[in-house]
């Protein structure tokens, strides 16, 4: 194994640990019934530094932690739907962030990271909403009615994911480019 592969393996392992710990701790930070996924930042950074496969892996790890810490509301309704939604949205968000980054990095590094930082929460939240629609609409309808919403669609957008999504999006856009830049500046001192 050459030095570059060793660094990549070590970097992905480090980001895997950061994702797992940050998500486990992040379950305590709640906005409504769901925790805010600050863990999307290391997923974006890992995907930018190590590629879309690493991003998919980091997103999958995020999904695993969520599956074991934060799915009590959905698991009784549809265990298969819960597993597919949680693991799928995480892995897809990381993969897409890495894909977008790779496509844009030659044009502009800042643009690439910002685009990846936008794509990651959009995919994560979008696939969460798709999973809700496919597997959990009976529960969502109950929540919407209980919260006084006229329909489940507006409840899903405004109450279920609205503030959470905006918090994830803003923190990703602000922090991901800075962290990627700092890591890349630090790498310049390494022997390649």
HULINCOR-V938564 format. One line per field, one symbol per residue. ss: DSSP state (h for helix, s for strand, l for the rest). burial: 1 if it has 16 or more other C-alpha atoms within 10 Angstrom, else 0. Layout:
ss = ???
burial = ???
This chain:
ss = llhhhhhhhhhhhhhhhhhhhhhhhhlllssllssllllhhhhhhhhhhhlhhhhhhhhhhhhhhhhhhllhhhhlllhhhhhhhhhhhhhhhhhhhhhhhhhhllllhhhhhhhhhhhhhhhhhhhhhhhhhhhlhhhhhhhhhhlllllhhhhhhhhhlhhhhhhhhhhhhhhhhhhhhhhhhhhlllll
burial = 000000010011001101110111011000000111111111111111111111111111111111100110010000001110111111111111111111010000111111111111111111111011001100011011000010011011001110011011101110111111000000000000
